[in-house]
Amino acid sequence: MSDLVTRSPGWSLPQAAYTDADVFAADLDRVFAAHWLFAGHTGELDAAGRYLTVDVGRDRVIVVRGEDGVLHAHHDVCAHRGSRVTSEPRGRVKAFVCPYHQWVYALDGSLRAARLMGDCFATASHRLAPVAVREVAGLVFVCLADAPPDFGAFAAALEPRLGPHGLADARVAVRQRYRVAANWKTLVENNRECYHCAGSHPEFSLSNFDVGMNGDVRTNPRYDRALAAARARWSAQGLPGEDVNFPAGAWYRVARLPLRDGFVSETLDGRPLAPPMGRLTDPDVGSLRVVSLPNLWAHANGDYAMTTRLTPVDAGTTDVELCFLVARDATVDEDAMTAVWRATSEQDWALCEANYAGIASRGYRPGPLSPVVEASVEGFLDWYVDALADPPHARSA
């Protein structure tokens, strides 16, 4: 149990876990800096020199495709006197040039040139500090820890399920950004249950059942029949049907769920908006759900995929980025593609802001979690408290 946060099983967290500045600092150090974070998409890094940046508290990471086709990740800190090297969140460069004193770094982070440092200066002894980076099935992850957690089991679960959707060759068609006045954990908790779906998400509920989530023990004969029939179809297409649900308390979930009758995609009318992505041959592949704690959830349909990335700003503020991906050569109606998730996300942000306002008030007390529909919230809170209790592994500043 953490020295900062204690929790009674079956109950939500105490107020300080959401509002206290010291707890937030520990969240950044022991959770975000110590675990694999979703950074972006392979399709954004499809050529040498293409880069993106990721902020993690006071840290900024550069992820760039090298000349050899390999991804590299670096702290955005010049080895001279510490200046930021980048000024844009993404772009393409031949080399990174520090704007302060013009030290020049190759894409792999090695120092190429440092002017006016004298004839005896050992250029090879200085470089951008490296950060661990991995890519799998078109998604890119970084970890600031000196000894990152194992990534192999997650990759083994994700690749055969998400890989056929072709995200590695997809393009980001739409990017939407939000600033939400709520602690990041309230957003994850909201994502981990569908207790609120029927009353709050009319657009989402057109195509999706509100059962079938990890930790939801309700039974529904219509859903059970739809799942059995869908898994038979998916098996015939070579798509694994079995779920991977936070195995042994791990940080990830990969699960393919059926859509309602008449819906082939998470669109308002159920019709796909583009040809099947990647290696898919049939657009009717349900909705593949991916969760990677602490900062990613994603849905992949046959015709498009959507990723949600969280970036904590302070105890009561979280930045959110939604990206909608389609096949690189696909022409798509962007308004129609984003309609369901734009509405659902904005409904969720309003719910989370109201939730956080109540949590921050004098009247808040931890409340009981439903054993029927909120077991996945319980699982997240267990994971979080355990992560907070571990000593931080992040590289010191």
VEXVODO-8941 format. One line per 8 residues: number of its first residue (from 1); their letters; for each residue x, y, z of N, C-alpha, C. Coordinates in steps of 0.001 Angstrom, whole numbers, always signed. Each point is the difference from the previous one (the first is absolute). Example, Ala and Ser with C-alpha at 12.3 -4.5 7.8 and 13.67 -1.06 7.14 Angstrom:
# VEXVODO-8941
1) AS) +13190,-5690,+7800,-890,+1190,+0,+900,+1200,+0; -350,+1050,-720,+820,+1190,+60,-770,+1090,+730
//
This chain:
# VEXVODO-8941
1) MSDLVTRS) +851,-1189,+0,-851,+1189,+0,+887,+1239,+0; -403,+1019,-730,+816,+1195,-122,+41,+774,+1307; +1124,+705,+215,+85,+882,+1150,-787,+1281,-229; -422,+249,-1231,-760,+1204,-319,-1495,-262,-120; -372,-1172,-478,-1410,-306,-250,-326,-1367,+575; -988,-60,+850,-538,-1270,+479,-1449,-93,-456; -445,-1233,-223,-1352,-187,-523,-617,-1242,+597; -1260,+93,+346,-742,-1174,+435,-498,-746,-1230
9) PGWSLPQA) +228,-1325,-77,-495,-752,-1163,-1490,+211,-205; -386,+195,-1258,-1400,+206,-316,-456,+1437,+68; +938,+915,+268,-352,+1414,+139,+894,+851,-894; -512,+1180,-349,+798,+933,-781,+1128,+572,+856; +870,+763,-631,+1177,+525,+680,-359,+1153,+938; +831,+254,+1004,-219,+1177,+844,+233,+1280,-804; -522,+1094,+500,+37,+1264,-730,+1410,+406,-395; +955,-135,+896,+1355,+469,-271,+624,-697,-1204
17) AYTDADVF) -431,-1218,-288,+548,-725,-1140,-297,+715,-1309; -1061,+786,-18,-386,+718,-1202,+415,+1476,+19; +152,+572,+1180,+140,+1458,+98,+1338,+467,+544; +736,-842,+691,+1209,+430,+699,+1176,+150,-969; +726,+1090,+107,+1132,+256,-896,+1123,-1004,+208; +219,-451,+1236,+1052,-988,+252,-351,-1345,-618; -1268,-378,+69,-422,-1247,-646,+160,+115,-1506; -356,+1149,-558,+160,+186,-1440,+1470,-114,-399
25) AADLDRVF) +882,+591,+783,+1433,-113,-295,+446,-1455,+40; -530,-762,+965,+330,-1422,+71,-582,-760,-1184; -1190,+397,-460,-590,-628,-1191,+948,+141,-1191; +531,+1204,-191,+913,+212,-1117,+1265,-831,+159; +528,-63,+1219,+1277,-660,+235,-118,-1515,+25; -1018,-512,+681,-81,-1440,+232,-914,-730,-979; -891,+738,-645,-922,-638,-950,+392,+355,-1431; -17,+1288,-324,+239,+388,-1400,+1459,-151,-408
33) AAHWLFAG) +928,+347,+855,+1411,-105,-380,+542,-1412,+155; -757,-886,+614,+503,-1349,+270,-656,-1070,-855; -976,+369,-852,-727,-986,-798,+12,+384,-1472; -390,-937,-838,-61,+259,-1436,-1152,+938,-298; +283,+1058,-743,-992,+1007,-358,-225,-8,-1507; -1247,+62,-397,-313,+164,-1413,+472,+1374,-445; +792,+23,-1085,+587,+1250,-480,-602,+476,-1308; -368,-925,-886,-505,+406,-1302,-126,-1186,-930
41) HTGELDAA) +32,+276,-1290,-301,-1011,-1004,+1167,-177,-963; +225,-1247,-385,+1052,-302,-959,-163,+817,-1275; -1239,+194,-441,-256,+746,-1225,+441,+1443,+59; +159,+562,+1210,+512,+1354,+142,+1524,+44,-121; +627,-1154,+19,+1459,-114,-6,+412,-913,-1150; -505,+311,-1183,+113,-917,-1130,+1198,+263,-896; +879,+915,+390,+1186,+284,-805,+1106,+505,+915; +1233,-163,-436,+1138,+461,+793,-136,+1487,+311
49) GRYLTVDV) +215,+340,+1259,-70,+1390,+431,-1354,+445,+489; -1029,-784,-227,-1313,+373,+539,+8,-249,+1513; -485,+977,+744,+39,-110,+1452,-1299,+518,+602; -221,-389,+1241,-1061,+569,+820,+537,+139,+1407; -646,+830,+795,+424,+179,+1382,-1140,-379,+939; +378,-427,+1187,-949,-414,+1034,+397,+667,+1307; -939,+674,+660,+262,+616,+1294,-462,-923,+1113; +854,-163,+991,-310,-788,+1197,+420,+838,+1193
57) GRDRVIVV) -930,+803,+528,+369,+896,+1082,+1056,+983,-473; +1101,+71,+733,+1072,+931,-355,+873,-516,-1134; -209,-1237,-414,+828,-625,-1027,-646,+105,-1374; +849,+99,-1012,-464,-92,-1385,+873,-1011,-731; -655,-880,-752,+695,-1059,-731,-175,+241,-1493; +1094,-152,-738,-36,+36,-1460,+11,-1439,-495; -920,-346,-880,+3,-1309,-669,+206,+260,-1483; +1009,-642,-606,+365,+312,-1377,+373,-1272,-752
65) RGEDGVLH) -322,-24,-1290,+402,-1108,-860,+1418,+260,-501; +898,-955,+235,+1384,+167,-397,+226,-288,-1468; +1195,+314,-457,+368,-263,-1393,-50,-1489,-311; +208,-817,+1031,-25,-1451,-181,-1392,-587,+130; -1023,+845,+128,-1368,-466,+132,-406,-350,+1415; +924,+61,+947,-268,-349,+1396,-503,+1229,+750; -928,-205,+928,-447,+1090,+853,+1018,+272,+1098; +213,+1278,+277,+832,+436,+1121,-829,+950,+853
73) AHHDVCAH) +272,+16,+1290,-654,+947,+899,+1065,+631,+883; -138,+1304,+225,+981,+763,+759,-711,+982,+924; +637,+287,+1134,-434,+1151,+783,+275,+1260,-813; -949,+912,-1,+165,+1256,-740,+788,+981,+867; +1276,-333,+190,+886,+782,+869,+1378,+42,-643; +430,+1164,-419,+1330,+128,-605,+1079,-377,+1008; +996,-726,-465,+1092,-452,+873,+955,+1123,+368; -212,+1191,-527,+851,+1140,+322,-438,+624,+1316
81) RGSRVTSE) -1080,+773,-31,-477,+639,+1228,-1485,-229,+223; -549,-1010,-688,-1333,-466,+358,-1166,+594,-753; +243,+790,-1022,-1112,+600,-740,-874,-1055,-665; -1274,+305,-170,-836,-792,-892,+579,+106,-1408; -95,-1108,-736,+541,-56,-1350,-1097,+231,-1035; -1214,-459,+301,-1111,+139,-952,-888,+1179,+380; -681,+533,-993,-952,+1084,+242,-1397,-344,-514; -139,-1086,-754,-1276,-425,-547,-344,-1396,+513
89) PRGRVKAF) -1295,-315,+160,-364,-1323,+530,+274,-1144,-956; +122,+278,-1293,+325,-1030,-985,+553,+682,-1242; +708,-765,-787,+566,+575,-1219,+959,-975,-646; +866,+540,-884,+1021,-812,-649,+1292,+794,-68; +1095,-615,+391,+1302,+658,+31,+1056,-935,-572; +1113,+573,-415,+1175,-795,-361,+878,-229,+1216; -55,+933,+934,+728,-93,+1260,-702,+922,+993; +260,-195,+1275,-537,+883,+1029,+1066,+1041,+344
97) VCPYHQWV) -353,+1271,-141,+929,+1094,+268,-527,+788,+1198; +778,+23,+1066,-424,+749,+1178,-70,+1483,-367; -1127,+660,+258,-139,+1403,-395,+845,+960,+836; +538,-482,+1133,+739,+890,+914,+1433,+243,-501; +760,-1084,-163,+1398,+138,-418,+345,-861,-1217; -1037,-528,-659,+134,-681,-1278,+805,-1303,+67; -37,-674,+1118,+531,-1362,-2,-896,-844,-905; +611,-905,-749,-714,-770,-1015,+7,-1479,+371
105) YALDGSLR) -1185,-595,+16,-146,-1408,+374,-545,-804,-1176; +583,-1163,-236,-535,-925,-997,-1317,-567,+501; -747,-646,-887,-1303,-551,+373,+111,-1042,+1099; +1136,-693,+69,+180,-1002,+1054,+423,+611,+1326; +65,+1329,+70,+318,+690,+1240,+1471,+308,+194; +865,-533,-833,+1432,+262,+149,+311,+1446,-378; +987,+582,+665,+390,+1371,-280,+869,+34,-1250; -463,+750,-994,+715,+83,-1277,+966,+1173,-20
113) AARLMGDC) -368,+1110,+591,+860,+1182,-35,-321,+896,+1186; +1046,+614,+569,-150,+958,+1093,+1010,+1110,-234; -464,+1103,-517,+913,+1054,-417,+642,+705,+1193; +1217,+466,-207,+742,+819,+961,+225,-701,+1340; +163,-1324,-48,+270,-740,+1231,+1469,-400,+124; +840,+436,-927,+1430,-274,+97,+400,-1268,-713; +1282,-84,-352,+494,-1128,-783,-49,-1320,+745; +49,+35,+1319,+61,-1244,+780,-1372,-482,+469
121) FATASHRL) -1066,+663,-408,-1331,-384,+470,-392,-1360,-565; -429,-890,+869,-354,-1368,-395,-1470,-50,-395; -279,+252,-1267,-1383,+1,-491,-703,-1317,+282; +733,-1101,-173,-605,-1323,+165,-431,-291,+1435; +438,+799,+947,-341,-237,+1412,-1314,+643,+414; -642,+687,-932,-1225,+721,+341,-1101,-371,-1002; -1226,-39,+491,-1132,-374,-838,-1294,+398,+700; -1100,-62,-715,-1305,+116,+636,-241,-1253,+841
129) APVAVREV) -500,+177,+1215,-221,-1142,+888,-1087,-903,-572; +266,-1317,-106,-970,-898,-634,-1184,-334,+900; -1113,-334,-652,-1225,-448,+659,-417,-1299,-680; -512,-950,+772,-461,-1269,-573,-1201,+243,-900; -33,-676,-1167,-1084,+157,-952,-307,-1334,-645; -1272,-264,-244,-440,-1218,-686,-1165,+377,-926; -153,-758,-1077,-1182,+143,-841,-557,-1382,-281; -1328,-77,-2,-674,-1267,-252,-1348,+301,-630
137) AGLVFVCL) -299,-684,-1092,-1303,+97,-675,-388,+1431,-325; +986,+847,-304,-282,+1370,-377,-90,+984,+1141; +221,-430,+1237,-19,+871,+1167,+1416,+109,+565; +353,+1185,+491,+1338,+287,+502,-83,+307,+1487; +904,-593,+771,+27,+160,+1447,+1396,+407,+455; +61,+799,+1061,+1270,+377,+604,-68,-260,+1495; +1171,-141,+617,+73,-161,+1456,+1233,+736,+497; -183,+874,+989,+1092,+792,+526,+818,-736,+1056
145) ADAPPDFG) -433,-1178,+405,+686,-723,+1065,+1346,-525,-465; +950,-73,+912,+1285,-616,-305,-162,-1487,-280; -937,-633,+696,-273,-1425,-199,-1491,-152,-318; -401,+158,-1268,-1419,-28,-353,-640,-1348,+299; -1300,-6,+282,-708,-1272,+165,+57,-817,-1292; -262,-1291,+144,-19,-879,-1170,-1035,+493,-1010; +385,-8,-1263,-898,+421,-1069,-455,-1181,-849; +728,-1115,+83,-218,-1114,-904,-1378,-622,+82
153) AFAAALEP) -538,-172,+1199,-1303,-644,+138,-1103,+870,-602; +108,+1307,+186,-960,+916,-603,+81,-68,-1519; +1211,+35,-539,+176,-71,-1453,-568,-1304,-548; +209,-1090,+732,-496,-1298,-456,-1519,-54,-10; -636,+720,+906,-1466,+59,+15,-531,+942,-1066; +705,+1113,-233,-522,+1036,-882,+207,-301,-1479; +1170,-475,-375,+334,-126,-1415,-978,-871,-784; -332,-1220,+455,-914,-809,-817,-1427,+532,-37
161) RLGPHGLA) -371,+845,+921,-1363,+520,+62,-133,+1347,-716; +944,+909,+237,-69,+1314,-624,+770,+49,-1319; +1033,-816,-135,+822,+34,-1197,-776,-76,-1302; -997,-906,-124,-744,-94,-1262,-742,+1277,-392; -207,+923,+946,-692,+1248,-316,+899,+983,-756; +1289,-279,-101,+873,+806,-839,+294,+1395,+505; +6,+203,+1328,+274,+1344,+506,+1423,+465,-314; +905,-956,-206,+1380,+392,-319,+77,+762,-1311
169) DARVAVRQ) -951,-236,-901,-15,+681,-1298,-1146,+991,-118; -628,+330,+1115,-1145,+912,-19,+458,+1444,+165; -920,+911,-266,+278,+1423,+215,-982,+551,+1028; +457,+1013,+714,-882,+701,+924,-822,+986,-820; -1282,-309,-155,-875,+853,-810,-524,+1189,+795; -240,-204,+1292,-546,+1062,+850,+679,-88,+1361; +362,+1165,+529,+577,+80,+1346,-813,+1023,+787; -524,-419,+1147,-804,+887,+832,+634,+82,+1389
177) RYRVAANW) +96,+1207,+529,+631,+209,+1304,-987,+656,+957; +69,-440,+1251,-864,+531,+1046,+826,+254,+1260; -383,+987,+759,+510,+191,+1359,-1165,-227,+952; +135,-1007,+850,-1082,-434,+874,+329,+386,+1438; -919,+653,+672,+202,+460,+1374,-302,-1145,+962; +871,-988,-2,-169,-1176,+866,+1334,-710,+134; +179,-694,+1088,+1187,-828,+206,+4,-1157,-990; +1179,-382,-458,+110,-1045,-1029,-645,-1303,+421
185) KTLVENNR) +9,-308,+1306,-565,-1275,+458,-1507,-42,-169; -659,+1149,+100,-1456,-9,-217,-317,-342,-1449; +863,+398,-938,-222,-343,-1402,+189,-1492,-229; +1025,-586,+627,+209,-1438,-149,-1130,-769,+655; -421,+406,+1197,-1123,-671,+661,-1247,+27,-876; -277,+1147,-588,-1171,+126,-865,+92,-955,-1189; +1205,-136,-546,+193,-910,-1127,-155,-1452,+389; +239,-314,+1259,+16,-1400,+429,-1364,-529,+412
193) ECYHCAGS) -1062,+738,-226,-1338,-527,+284,-997,+543,-1007; -1054,-788,-206,-1097,+450,-859,-1287,+139,+809; +149,+139,+1314,-1118,+266,+897,-760,+1235,-486; +748,+979,-530,-575,+1275,-401,-441,+45,-1465; +277,-1050,-764,-154,+103,-1455,-1447,+211,-450; -906,-803,+521,-1386,+68,-478,-604,+1374,+237; +355,+644,+1094,-576,+1298,+318,+750,+1178,-561; +1206,-224,-515,+856,+1127,-371,+494,-13,-1440
201) HPEFSLSN) -44,-1156,-671,+634,-123,-1303,-961,-532,-1067; -951,+816,-457,-944,-501,-1001,+677,-379,-1316; +1005,+740,-435,+670,-312,-1264,+797,-1298,+119; +744,-160,+1077,+761,-1224,+241,-915,-1207,+95; -1150,+192,+641,-908,-1122,+249,-734,-466,-1247; +33,+774,-1071,-586,-473,-1247,+708,-1253,-502; +1323,-2,+59,+785,-1091,-574,+526,-974,+1040; +82,+420,+1253,+649,-811,+1029,-980,-491,+1055
209) FDVGMNGD) +237,-1218,+446,-684,-512,+1190,+624,+677,+1225; -789,+140,+1071,+581,+559,+1215,+434,-1101,+966; +72,-1232,-489,+542,-1121,+763,+1201,-544,-771; +703,-940,+634,+1139,-605,-663,+1337,+601,+384; -29,+1098,+772,+1258,+589,+446,+659,-888,+1037; +1316,+75,+67,+723,-685,+1058,-525,+451,+1360; -332,-964,+857,-464,+328,+1335,-1487,+223,+123; -740,-92,-1118,-1455,+136,+22,-594,-1403,-26
217) VRTNPRYD) -634,-410,+1088,-438,-1387,+140,-1441,-217,-463; -637,+1035,-537,-1376,-170,-483,-33,-958,-1190; -1099,-700,-114,-209,-871,-1158,-1113,+574,-862; +118,-246,-1301,-978,+500,-952,-49,-1002,-1137; -1097,-778,-131,-61,-1043,-1033,+251,+546,-1400; -503,+1180,-299,+205,+571,-1326,+1488,+264,-246; +675,+537,+1013,+1436,+246,-135,+758,-1315,-123; -357,-974,+820,+696,-1292,-40,-118,-649,-1378
225) RALAAARA) -1190,+74,-600,-174,-562,-1343,+831,+774,-1028; -5,+1319,+132,+773,+823,-935,+1487,-294,+122; +489,-186,+1222,+1424,-283,+210,+376,-1348,-587; -820,-1030,+241,+305,-1333,-525,+39,+9,-1527; -978,+648,-617,-35,+57,-1466,+1173,+801,-543; +339,+1093,+671,+1102,+838,-461,+1324,-731,+113; +208,-717,+1089,+1272,-712,+155,+172,-1074,-1060; -1084,-603,-422,+86,-976,-1093,+439,+691,-1286
233) RWSAQGLP) -548,+1186,-274,+400,+755,-1191,+1456,+433,+95; +391,+510,+1174,+1369,+480,+162,+1005,-1139,-142; -345,-1169,+539,+894,-1147,-117,+209,-377,-1463; -1082,+73,-782,+107,-318,-1427,+894,+994,-728; +123,+1213,+536,+869,+1020,-591,+1419,-41,+574; +248,-937,+912,+1321,-86,+617,+235,+1009,+1095; -1073,+557,+572,+123,+987,+1074,-234,-673,+1348; +954,+91,+925,-212,-588,+1329,-1232,+593,+666
241) GEDVNFPA) -833,-852,+553,-1225,+479,+629,+91,+135,+1500; +924,-740,+633,+56,+14,+1461,+577,+1324,+497; -523,+457,+1127,+424,+1261,+593,+1279,-186,+820; +765,+1076,+108,+1123,+71,+929,-323,+1146,+952; -397,-344,+1215,-528,+984,+940,+919,+172,+1199; +921,+955,-66,+859,+336,+1130,+538,-1255,+685; +699,-867,-747,+423,-1288,+575,+888,+175,+1219; -358,-709,+1066,+754,+54,+1267,+187,+1442,+471
249) GAWYRVAR) -1003,+830,-208,+70,+1383,+451,+864,+890,-868; +288,-429,-1224,+849,+783,-899,-703,+1280,-434; +687,+803,-792,-411,+1353,-349,-733,+94,-1326; -395,-1118,-603,-570,+65,-1341,-1181,-939,-164; -838,+386,-974,-1132,-805,-419,-108,+83,-1513; -275,-1140,-655,-270,-34,-1431,-1187,-937,-192; -1118,+534,-481,-1218,-815,-97,-825,+457,-1194; -486,-973,-766,-860,+306,-1144,-1451,-281,+386
257) LPLRDGFV) -845,+1023,-131,-1403,-119,+407,-910,+164,-1216; -1149,-671,+19,-947,+144,-1117,-742,+1314,+77; -447,+473,-1144,-887,+1150,-62,-1449,-478,-109; -921,+892,+179,-1415,-358,-63,-399,-395,-1418; -1113,-714,-95,-506,-431,-1300,-169,+1203,-925; +466,-140,-1228,-135,+1059,-979,+1132,+1002,+12; +952,-145,+948,+1126,+933,+93,+1296,-735,-315; +701,+505,-1001,+1281,-571,-400,+1145,+875,+496
265) SETLDGRP) -309,+1237,+396,+1012,+926,+507,-640,+903,+1038; +838,+640,+787,-491,+961,+995,-275,+1337,-686; -1014,-13,-831,-504,+1196,-667,-1460,+167,+369; -562,+1149,-312,-1381,+262,+411,-996,-925,-669; +278,-410,-1258,-934,-903,-692,+532,-1415,-139; +1198,-249,+547,+551,-1348,-20,+751,-376,-1251; -55,+840,-1025,+668,-338,-1252,+1467,+410,+46; +894,-824,-559,+1408,+390,-56,+184,+1170,-950
273) LAPPMGRL) +1000,+825,+291,+240,+1211,-771,+1166,-131,-963; +698,-1131,+70,+1164,-213,-854,+198,-1498,-152; +806,-422,-970,+284,-1433,-146,+704,-545,+1233; -14,-1309,+189,+688,-590,+1153,+1466,+401,+42; +489,+255,+1197,+1384,+420,+190,+945,-1197,-20; +1258,+266,-284,+1051,-989,+138,-253,-1286,-738; +134,-1124,+730,-190,-1328,-579,-1424,-515,+162; -881,+817,+539,-1380,-426,+190,-665,-200,-1361
281) TDPDVGSL) -781,-1039,-125,-717,-275,-1248,-1492,+222,+124; -494,+96,+1229,-1425,+181,+268,-136,+1171,+968; -856,+969,-280,-123,+1138,+922,-656,-358,+1322; -649,-1151,+87,-761,-378,+1191,+912,-717,+995; +831,+779,+685,+963,-577,+951,-260,+488,+1418; -1186,+547,+245,-307,+490,+1334,+842,+1214,+339; +201,+189,+1284,+783,+1127,+508,+1097,-551,+901; +1249,+138,-433,+1122,-453,+817,+344,+1085,+1012
289) RVVSLPNL) -53,-352,+1281,+293,+955,+1074,+1413,-242,+520; +757,+1069,+141,+1351,-69,+556,+84,+987,+1154; +478,-469,+1137,+279,+859,+1148,+1441,-232,+414; +745,+1069,+165,+1371,-75,+494,+144,+1047,+1097; +9,-451,+1240,+124,+924,+1123,+1428,+546,+70; +139,+1308,+278,-1044,+878,+534,-632,+968,-997; +344,-42,-1320,-405,+1164,-798,-625,-289,-1359; -402,-1247,-282,-556,-295,-1316,-1242,-856,+82
297) WAHANGDY) -1007,+371,-802,-1008,-972,-427,-276,+242,-1474; -409,-1062,-687,-179,+71,-1451,-1108,-948,-429; -652,+350,-1109,-976,-855,-657,+425,-134,-1454; +57,-1211,-499,+321,-233,-1406,-1151,-722,-667; -643,+657,-942,-1048,-588,-815,+612,-484,-1309; -830,-542,-878,+518,-450,-1273,+442,+1130,-900; -677,+1157,+119,+263,+1109,-919,+813,+1137,+598; +6,+146,+1316,+795,+1051,+634,+353,-428,+1415
305) AMTTRLTP) +976,+694,+575,+392,-226,+1388,+62,+1337,+715; -178,-31,+1303,+47,+1200,+821,+863,-271,+1222; +949,+894,+286,+810,-109,+1210,-243,+1209,+888; +36,-223,+1302,-126,+1068,+992,+1232,-25,+885; +714,+1124,+72,+1215,+102,+812,-184,+1068,+1067; +305,-350,+1245,-103,+923,+1124,+1372,+572,+341; +28,+1296,+316,+1210,+655,+490,-367,+803,+1236; +371,-452,+1188,-307,+771,+1206,+727,+1344,-10
313) VDAGTTDV) -720,+1062,+360,+574,+1341,+63,+244,+405,+1444; -1006,-136,+826,+131,+178,+1437,-1078,-848,+655; -147,+105,+1300,-912,-904,+702,-1426,+104,-519; -386,+1177,-476,-1369,+184,-448,-154,+263,-1480; +1022,-324,-804,-49,+290,-1427,+666,-1114,-792; -649,-429,-1070,+544,-1040,-868,-208,+404,-1447; +1068,-67,-777,-118,+197,-1441,-296,-1333,-670; -861,+32,-1000,-409,-1205,-715,+168,+235,-1500
321) ELCFLVAR) +556,-990,-672,+107,+45,-1454,-682,-1217,-590; -978,+244,-881,-652,-1063,-769,+554,+27,-1417; +386,-1164,-501,+440,-114,-1383,-865,-1032,-713; -441,+339,-1198,-784,-899,-839,+866,-408,-1181; +163,-1304,-192,+889,-522,-1019,-774,-767,-1053; +427,+154,-1248,-572,-744,-1117,+1157,-484,-873; -312,-900,-928,+1017,-448,-944,+574,+1217,-728; +1292,-66,-310,+703,+1171,-521,-646,+575,-1255
329) DATVDEDA) -534,-855,-857,-569,+480,-1265,-1516,+131,+48; -602,-132,+1182,-1462,+42,+107,-513,+1436,-21; -1115,+205,-672,-741,+1254,+62,-1190,-223,+922; -173,+865,+970,-1006,-254,+1023,-708,+1293,+374; -1283,-113,+341,-768,+1119,+521,+404,+185,+1465; +811,+1022,+277,+567,+154,+1335,-1058,+289,+1054; -1004,+776,-340,-1066,+287,+970,-748,-1273,+373; -293,-844,-984,-710,-1245,+272,+875,-951,+806
337) MTAVWRAT) +1293,-41,-305,+907,-912,+701,+156,+382,+1466; +53,+1289,+278,+252,+441,+1372,-1268,+184,+823; -1175,-141,-618,-1247,+385,+665,-214,-742,+1317; +138,-1327,-14,-288,-779,+1208,+993,+324,+1106; +1291,+4,-335,+1007,+181,+1051,+184,+1439,+406; -290,+930,-894,+13,+1409,+413,-1092,+232,+1040; -1207,-496,-288,-1105,+170,+942,+272,-743,+1303; +426,-1260,-110,+208,-818,+1195,+1105,+574,+868
345) SEQDWALC) +1085,+420,-612,+1108,+555,+766,-410,+1285,+703; -656,+886,-711,-390,+1260,+620,-1024,-211,+1106; -864,-993,-155,-906,-358,+1098,+802,-494,+1198; +1011,-819,-267,+839,-517,+1087,+753,+1116,+708; +525,+967,-764,+754,+1076,+660,-917,+804,+911; -1233,+223,-426,-942,+714,+864,-305,-804,+1264; -174,-1308,-163,-232,-854,+1166,+1193,+32,+945; +1208,-81,-542,+1201,-30,+830,+202,+1332,+716
353) EANYAGIA) -297,+1108,-682,+147,+1297,+654,-993,+150,+1150; -1229,-465,-200,-978,+53,+1095,+413,-936,+1133; +519,-1163,-363,+491,-953,+994,+1126,+613,+821; +955,+633,-694,+1151,+569,+713,-408,+1182,+874; -936,+811,-475,-462,+1121,+817,-579,-501,+1320; -748,-1106,-62,-531,-572,+1234,+1079,-594,+879; +953,-708,-622,+1107,-582,+766,+773,+1082,+749; +194,+1147,-631,+798,+1070,+598,-750,+789,+1070
361) SRGYRPGP) -1274,-273,+171,-793,+789,+945,+59,-582,+1406; -467,+771,+956,+36,-423,+1404,-890,-1212,+264; -993,-204,-852,-938,-1087,+257,+449,-1362,-473; +1159,-89,-660,+413,-1291,-569,+466,-976,+1075; -448,-1236,-148,+522,-1143,+746,+168,-1147,-1005; +964,-880,+157,+90,-1151,-912,-1324,-756,-43; -388,-412,-1215,-1282,-663,-173,+178,-1451,-400; -1046,-814,+173,+88,-1437,-301,-49,-263,-1501
369) LSPVVEAS) +833,-921,-465,-6,-413,-1400,-973,-1158,-188; -659,-22,-1140,-945,-1073,-295,+746,-1280,-334; -280,-1092,+705,+617,-1273,-364,-576,-584,-1282; -1096,+587,-486,-652,-489,-1211,+637,+603,-1248; +288,+1312,+28,+434,+680,-1226,+1302,+792,+149; +591,+39,+1202,+1181,+839,+191,+1239,-764,+453; +41,-1293,-254,+1182,-766,+402,+1250,+446,-745; -149,+527,-1229,+1171,+472,-728,+522,+1311,+584
377) VEGFLDWY) -879,+803,+580,+457,+1173,+744,+805,-445,+1204; -525,-1001,+697,+735,-563,+1147,+1374,-490,-421; +64,-697,-1147,+1279,-498,-482,+969,+1129,-314; -487,+1068,-617,+867,+1141,-272,+507,+622,+1287; -877,+192,+979,+428,+624,+1246,+1008,-872,+741; -170,-1316,-44,+1004,-898,+587,+1349,+174,-701; -45,+28,-1341,+1236,+182,-775,+657,+1323,+348; -794,+1054,+97,+528,+1332,+282,+653,+58,+1383
385) VDALADPP) -690,-493,+1007,+546,+57,+1360,+1281,-828,+91; +28,-1156,-669,+1225,-802,-22,+1127,+743,-700; -306,+664,-1115,+1029,+749,-721,+523,+1150,+841; -896,+660,+716,+408,+1128,+831,+870,-448,+1165; -196,-1228,+451,+767,-522,+1115,+1417,-390,-393; +225,-269,-1298,+1331,-391,-455,+925,+1214,+30; +1298,-230,+303,+934,+1123,-86,+130,+450,-1439; +154,+1305,-217,+110,+503,-1360,+1254,-509,-685
393) HARSA) -145,-341,-1304,+1128,-485,-775,+427,+1012,-1056; -634,+1192,+7,+271,+947,-1081,+1403,+561,+91; +571,+320,-1130,+1302,+628,-68,-79,+1351,+714; +914,+245,+883,-36,+1251,+744,+366,+1158,-902; -552,+1163,+312,+247,+1174,-844,+1408,+527,+218
//
